[in-house]
Amino acid sequence: MKEDKLKRYYTIGEVADMFDVSKSLVRYWETEFSHLKPHKNSKGDRRFTPQNIEQLKLIYHLVKEREFTINGARLEIKRLQKLKKEKKNVLNRLKELKGFLEEMKTEL
């Protein structure tokens, strides 16, 4: 997959070329995955951000490479998002604990 890291927006044609899929498949994925929301200009043309590209990489990986169904991919994305949130919460708690322990150390 080729991607220009300097671009802020990609057209649907560029995105379709990146993933070697049709533009209609990209539009279909947009309707099926509610978290995928590319910007649209005044003419209604889609403008995909680098974040959208990352979302599409995951969708492509699940649907095309791992052969998930659309519903299965949706469920897996929700599971991954939940896991990511849980990891973030654990990291925050560990940082708080580290601060507490460092404070205790200085008091001793």
Z-matrix of the N, CA and C atoms (Angstrom, degrees):
N
C 1 1.450
C 2 1.514 1 109.23
N 3 1.307 2 117.02 1 124.88
C 4 1.459 3 120.83 2 179.50
C 5 1.526 4 109.89 3 -99.84
N 6 1.349 5 114.64 4 137.17
C 7 1.459 6 118.85 5 -175.40
C 8 1.527 7 108.67 6 -149.72
N 9 1.315 8 117.25 7 133.41
C 10 1.452 9 123.23 8 177.66
C 11 1.528 10 108.57 9 -90.98
N 12 1.328 11 117.14 10 111.12
C 13 1.466 12 121.44 11 -175.37
C 14 1.527 13 112.66 12 -68.14
N 15 1.322 14 119.00 13 -14.52
C 16 1.455 15 121.22 14 -176.22
C 17 1.525 16 113.41 15 -87.84
N 18 1.305 17 118.15 16 -15.56
C 19 1.463 18 121.20 17 -177.29
C 20 1.519 19 111.35 18 -76.83
N 21 1.335 20 115.27 19 141.97
C 22 1.466 21 120.10 20 176.43
C 23 1.519 22 111.45 21 -89.69
N 24 1.338 23 116.23 22 -30.54
C 25 1.465 24 120.70 23 -177.86
C 26 1.517 25 109.88 24 -137.98
N 27 1.321 26 114.52 25 148.38
C 28 1.461 27 122.03 26 176.91
C 29 1.524 28 108.43 27 -124.78
N 30 1.321 29 116.74 28 143.16
C 31 1.461 30 120.77 29 176.19
C 32 1.518 31 108.59 30 -78.35
N 33 1.309 32 115.79 31 165.15
C 34 1.469 33 119.43 32 178.92
C 35 1.530 34 110.83 33 -63.68
N 36 1.322 35 116.76 34 -33.12
C 37 1.468 36 119.98 35 177.12
C 38 1.520 37 111.67 36 -64.98
N 39 1.329 38 116.48 37 -41.92
C 40 1.465 39 120.20 38 177.93
C 41 1.527 40 110.93 39 -64.41
N 42 1.326 41 115.66 40 -41.00
C 43 1.464 42 120.37 41 179.39
C 44 1.525 43 110.07 42 -64.83
N 45 1.312 44 117.17 43 -45.62
C 46 1.464 45 120.80 44 179.14
C 47 1.534 46 110.24 45 -59.44
N 48 1.334 47 116.74 46 -41.28
C 49 1.466 48 120.41 47 178.16
C 50 1.531 49 111.65 48 -65.24
N 51 1.333 50 116.60 49 -39.82
C 52 1.471 51 120.42 50 179.63
C 53 1.522 52 111.49 51 -56.01
N 54 1.333 53 115.22 52 -41.57
C 55 1.459 54 120.42 53 -174.99
C 56 1.527 55 112.60 54 -99.48
N 57 1.321 56 116.14 55 -0.11
C 58 1.459 57 121.82 56 -179.16
C 59 1.534 58 110.61 57 54.96
N 60 1.338 59 114.71 58 48.35
C 61 1.464 60 122.22 59 176.69
C 62 1.527 61 107.78 60 -130.67
N 63 1.315 62 116.57 61 171.33
C 64 1.466 63 120.35 62 179.32
C 65 1.527 64 110.50 63 -80.98
N 66 1.323 65 115.45 64 157.08
C 67 1.467 66 120.56 65 175.76
C 68 1.523 67 110.31 66 -61.93
N 69 1.322 68 116.76 67 -35.73
C 70 1.464 69 119.36 68 -179.68
C 71 1.532 70 111.04 69 -65.35
N 72 1.328 71 118.06 70 -32.90
C 73 1.466 72 120.26 71 176.95
C 74 1.530 73 110.19 72 -68.10
N 75 1.320 74 117.30 73 -39.75
C 76 1.472 75 120.54 74 177.02
C 77 1.531 76 109.29 75 -61.66
N 78 1.337 77 117.09 76 -44.25
C 79 1.472 78 120.31 77 177.72
C 80 1.531 79 110.90 78 -62.81
N 81 1.319 80 116.65 79 -39.71
C 82 1.467 81 120.99 80 178.71
C 83 1.523 82 110.26 81 -62.32
N 84 1.331 83 116.95 82 -46.56
C 85 1.458 84 120.15 83 178.81
C 86 1.529 85 110.56 84 -60.29
N 87 1.318 86 116.55 85 -35.92
C 88 1.465 87 120.21 86 178.42
C 89 1.537 88 110.36 87 -61.38
N 90 1.332 89 117.35 88 -38.32
C 91 1.472 90 119.80 89 179.93
C 92 1.524 91 111.88 90 -75.32
N 93 1.319 92 117.20 91 -28.31
C 94 1.465 93 121.40 92 -175.77
C 95 1.526 94 114.31 93 -88.18
N 96 1.313 95 117.52 94 -23.31
C 97 1.463 96 121.61 95 -177.82
C 98 1.529 97 108.26 96 -118.03
N 99 1.329 98 115.64 97 102.07
C 100 1.463 99 121.63 98 -171.30
C 101 1.526 100 113.00 99 -63.36
N 102 1.331 101 118.04 100 -24.23
C 103 1.465 102 119.44 101 -179.89
C 104 1.529 103 112.58 102 -77.05
N 105 1.320 104 117.36 103 -13.08
C 106 1.466 105 121.84 104 179.02
C 107 1.524 106 108.56 105 -89.48
N 108 1.324 107 116.18 106 102.45
C 109 1.461 108 121.12 107 -176.89
C 110 1.533 109 109.82 108 -132.15
N 111 1.321 110 117.43 109 86.52
C 112 1.467 111 118.39 110 177.57
C 113 1.522 112 110.54 111 -68.26
N 114 1.335 113 114.96 112 152.80
C 115 1.467 114 119.86 113 175.47
C 116 1.521 115 108.07 114 -68.36
N 117 1.318 116 115.55 115 153.16
C 118 1.470 117 119.81 116 175.07
C 119 1.521 118 107.75 117 -126.28
N 120 1.343 119 115.49 118 137.46
C 121 1.459 120 119.00 119 178.40
C 122 1.531 121 109.45 120 -82.14
N 123 1.325 122 116.19 121 -175.93
C 124 1.474 123 120.33 122 -175.89
C 125 1.529 124 112.34 123 -62.43
N 126 1.335 125 117.47 124 -24.86
C 127 1.467 126 120.89 125 177.62
C 128 1.523 127 111.93 126 -86.44
N 129 1.324 128 116.95 127 -5.23
C 130 1.463 129 120.53 128 -179.49
C 131 1.522 130 113.98 129 89.98
N 132 1.343 131 116.83 130 5.37
C 133 1.466 132 119.87 131 177.77
C 134 1.521 133 109.78 132 -72.01
N 135 1.319 134 115.36 133 135.84
C 136 1.457 135 120.26 134 179.56
C 137 1.521 136 110.38 135 -73.69
N 138 1.332 137 115.56 136 140.29
C 139 1.457 138 122.46 137 175.48
C 140 1.528 139 106.60 138 -128.77
N 141 1.323 140 116.22 139 108.15
C 142 1.451 141 121.78 140 -176.07
C 143 1.526 142 110.16 141 -88.68
N 144 1.316 143 115.98 142 132.06
C 145 1.464 144 122.08 143 178.56
C 146 1.533 145 109.18 144 -88.50
N 147 1.333 146 117.11 145 166.67
C 148 1.470 147 118.77 146 174.01
C 149 1.538 148 112.32 147 -56.57
N 150 1.329 149 117.78 148 -33.11
C 151 1.467 150 120.70 149 176.47
C 152 1.531 151 109.94 150 -64.79
N 153 1.338 152 117.33 151 -41.66
C 154 1.467 153 120.59 152 176.31
C 155 1.529 154 110.70 153 -61.22
N 156 1.332 155 116.34 154 -37.54
C 157 1.469 156 120.74 155 179.62
C 158 1.531 157 109.06 156 -63.32
N 159 1.328 158 117.24 157 -41.89
C 160 1.462 159 120.61 158 177.74
C 161 1.527 160 110.73 159 -62.40
N 162 1.330 161 116.83 160 -41.02
C 163 1.461 162 120.76 161 177.61
C 164 1.530 163 109.95 162 -62.09
N 165 1.323 164 115.87 163 -43.21
C 166 1.467 165 119.94 164 179.57
C 167 1.527 166 111.77 165 -66.67
N 168 1.330 167 117.27 166 -33.81
C 169 1.474 168 119.66 167 176.94
C 170 1.524 169 109.69 168 -59.33
N 171 1.330 170 116.10 169 -43.57
C 172 1.461 171 119.79 170 -179.81
C 173 1.530 172 110.49 171 -66.79
N 174 1.327 173 116.79 172 -45.30
C 175 1.470 174 120.52 173 178.56
C 176 1.525 175 110.14 174 -59.44
N 177 1.323 176 116.81 175 -47.68
C 178 1.466 177 121.51 176 179.27
C 179 1.530 178 110.26 177 -58.53
N 180 1.334 179 116.05 178 -46.62
C 181 1.468 180 120.72 179 -178.97
C 182 1.528 181 110.71 180 -59.07
N 183 1.323 182 116.51 181 -46.46
C 184 1.460 183 119.90 182 -177.37
C 185 1.530 184 112.18 183 -69.38
N 186 1.328 185 116.59 184 -46.02
C 187 1.464 186 120.19 185 -173.06
C 188 1.534 187 112.10 186 -80.65
N 189 1.306 188 117.01 187 -45.83
C 190 1.473 189 119.88 188 -173.63
C 191 1.528 190 113.04 189 -89.17
N 192 1.334 191 116.97 190 -41.11
C 193 1.463 192 118.83 191 -175.42
C 194 1.527 193 112.72 192 -89.66
N 195 1.318 194 116.98 193 -41.81
C 196 1.470 195 119.96 194 -178.96
C 197 1.521 196 112.07 195 -95.37
N 198 1.320 197 116.64 196 -4.60
C 199 1.466 198 124.55 197 174.54
C 200 1.530 199 113.74 198 60.31
N 201 1.331 200 115.93 199 38.99
C 202 1.461 201 120.68 200 172.51
C 203 1.524 202 108.94 201 -71.82
N 204 1.312 203 117.14 202 152.37
C 205 1.463 204 119.95 203 167.76
C 206 1.530 205 106.87 204 -73.65
N 207 1.320 206 116.78 205 167.35
C 208 1.473 207 119.99 206 177.57
C 209 1.526 208 109.66 207 -58.94
N 210 1.329 209 116.80 208 -46.90
C 211 1.463 210 119.89 209 179.90
C 212 1.528 211 111.02 210 -64.05
N 213 1.305 212 117.04 211 -41.06
C 214 1.462 213 121.08 212 177.82
C 215 1.521 214 111.37 213 -62.33
N 216 1.327 215 116.87 214 -39.99
C 217 1.467 216 120.86 215 178.08
C 218 1.532 217 110.37 216 -65.53
N 219 1.339 218 116.40 217 -40.79
C 220 1.473 219 120.17 218 177.13
C 221 1.526 220 110.66 219 -58.77
N 222 1.333 221 115.60 220 -46.75
C 223 1.465 222 120.42 221 -179.93
C 224 1.528 223 111.05 222 -63.62
N 225 1.314 224 117.06 223 -41.02
C 226 1.467 225 120.79 224 179.71
C 227 1.529 226 110.69 225 -65.36
N 228 1.322 227 117.45 226 -40.03
C 229 1.465 228 120.83 227 178.07
C 230 1.530 229 109.92 228 -63.46
N 231 1.330 230 117.20 229 -42.57
C 232 1.469 231 120.16 230 176.51
C 233 1.525 232 110.91 231 -61.53
N 234 1.327 233 116.21 232 -41.51
C 235 1.461 234 120.19 233 179.29
C 236 1.528 235 110.87 234 -63.45
N 237 1.329 236 116.35 235 -42.90
C 238 1.468 237 120.85 236 179.28
C 239 1.522 238 111.38 237 -66.01
N 240 1.339 239 117.14 238 -38.59
C 241 1.467 240 120.41 239 178.00
C 242 1.524 241 110.86 240 -64.84
N 243 1.336 242 116.25 241 -41.05
C 244 1.466 243 121.02 242 178.64
C 245 1.529 244 109.83 243 -64.16
N 246 1.322 245 116.89 244 -43.93
C 247 1.455 246 121.80 245 178.56
C 248 1.524 247 110.90 246 -60.98
N 249 1.328 248 116.09 247 -42.97
C 250 1.468 249 120.72 248 179.38
C 251 1.531 250 110.37 249 -62.14
N 252 1.332 251 117.20 250 -41.68
C 253 1.461 252 121.53 251 179.00
C 254 1.526 253 110.59 252 -65.03
N 255 1.338 254 116.47 253 -42.20
C 256 1.464 255 120.35 254 178.51
C 257 1.523 256 111.10 255 -63.11
N 258 1.331 257 117.67 256 -41.86
C 259 1.467 258 121.27 257 177.76
C 260 1.522 259 110.88 258 -61.52
N 261 1.333 260 115.73 259 -41.86
C 262 1.468 261 120.08 260 179.34
C 263 1.527 262 110.33 261 -62.49
N 264 1.334 263 116.80 262 -42.75
C 265 1.465 264 120.58 263 178.41
C 266 1.521 265 111.40 264 -62.52
N 267 1.330 266 117.72 265 -42.89
C 268 1.461 267 121.51 266 178.98
C 269 1.525 268 109.89 267 -63.19
N 270 1.331 269 117.26 268 -44.02
C 271 1.464 270 120.46 269 178.75
C 272 1.524 271 111.16 270 -60.92
N 273 1.321 272 117.02 271 -41.86
C 274 1.465 273 120.00 272 178.52
C 275 1.522 274 111.05 273 -63.11
N 276 1.320 275 116.91 274 -42.23
C 277 1.469 276 120.12 275 178.33
C 278 1.524 277 111.10 276 -64.81
N 279 1.337 278 116.69 277 -38.75
C 280 1.464 279 120.07 278 178.02
C 281 1.529 280 111.22 279 -65.75
N 282 1.323 281 117.64 280 -38.68
C 283 1.468 282 120.98 281 177.16
C 284 1.523 283 110.78 282 -63.65
N 285 1.327 284 116.19 283 -41.67
C 286 1.468 285 120.17 284 176.93
C 287 1.523 286 110.48 285 -62.34
N 288 1.321 287 117.02 286 -43.28
C 289 1.454 288 121.66 287 179.20
C 290 1.528 289 110.68 288 -63.60
N 291 1.316 290 116.34 289 -41.94
C 292 1.461 291 120.86 290 178.53
C 293 1.526 292 110.05 291 -60.56
N 294 1.340 293 116.62 292 -45.25
C 295 1.459 294 120.40 293 177.84
C 296 1.519 295 111.59 294 -60.34
N 297 1.327 296 116.63 295 -42.88
C 298 1.460 297 121.56 296 178.56
C 299 1.526 298 110.53 297 -61.62
N 300 1.334 299 116.88 298 -46.23
C 301 1.459 300 120.98 299 -179.10
C 302 1.529 301 111.50 300 -65.33
N 303 1.325 302 117.46 301 -38.88
C 304 1.462 303 120.75 302 178.17
C 305 1.529 304 110.37 303 -65.24
N 306 1.327 305 115.20 304 -38.79
C 307 1.469 306 119.93 305 177.78
C 308 1.526 307 110.13 306 -64.83
N 309 1.328 308 117.09 307 -43.29
C 310 1.470 309 121.13 308 177.64
C 311 1.515 310 111.15 309 -62.12
N 312 1.310 311 116.69 310 -39.39
C 313 1.471 312 121.79 311 -179.46
C 314 1.518 313 110.59 312 -62.14
N 315 1.329 314 116.90 313 -42.93
C 316 1.472 315 120.01 314 -179.31
C 317 1.514 316 111.87 315 -69.43
N 318 1.330 317 117.24 316 -27.39
C 319 1.464 318 121.27 317 179.44
C 320 1.535 319 111.69 318 -77.02
N 321 1.325 320 117.10 319 -20.62
C 322 1.470 321 120.06 320 -178.11
C 323 1.477 322 112.96 321 -81.05
